[in-house]
């Protein structure tokens, strides 16, 4: 998102977008990638790989971060991949 703001033509417009993005970031909690989350993702990756159904690493990390961060579900448009990851319930958006 920030790349798109930086690429926006016109300083006033870019400043408006940057201010809006700052407000969005203030409104959400950003969960960190921790050792516990990394290990959760790696364990699940190994399980899926052994069954011949690997999932994208990015999805594994997102789901693991959410799980160890105390989230109840993943809300996504990419329901199939996150359901395959299987770390949290998935809600389609």
RAVEN-V805842 format. One record per pair of residues at least 12 apart in sequence whose C-alpha atoms are under 8 Angstrom apart, sorted by the first residue. I is the first residue (numbers start at 1). J is the second residue. D is the distance in whole Angstrom. If there is no record, write none. Layout:
I|J|D  I|J|D
//
This chain:
2|18|8  2|21|8  5|17|6  5|18|6  31|65|7  31|66|7  31|69|6  32|65|7  33|61|8  33|65|6  34|65|8  36|68|7  37|61|7  37|64|5  37|65|5  37|67|8  37|68|6  38|61|7  38|64|7  38|65|8  40|64|6  41|60|5  41|61|5  41|63|8  41|64|5  44|60|8  44|85|7  45|57|8  45|60|7  48|85|8  53|84|8  55|81|6  55|84|7  55|85|6  56|81|8  59|81|7  59|82|7  59|85|7  60|82|8  60|85|6  63|82|7  63|85|7  63|87|6  63|88|7  64|87|7  67|87|7  67|88|7  72|88|7  72|89|7  73|88|5  73|89|5  73|90|6  73|91|7  74|88|6  74|89|6  74|90|5  74|91|6  75|90|6  75|91|5  75|92|6  75|93|6  76|90|7  76|91|6  76|92|5  76|93|5  77|92|6  77|93|5  78|92|7  79|91|7  79|92|6
//
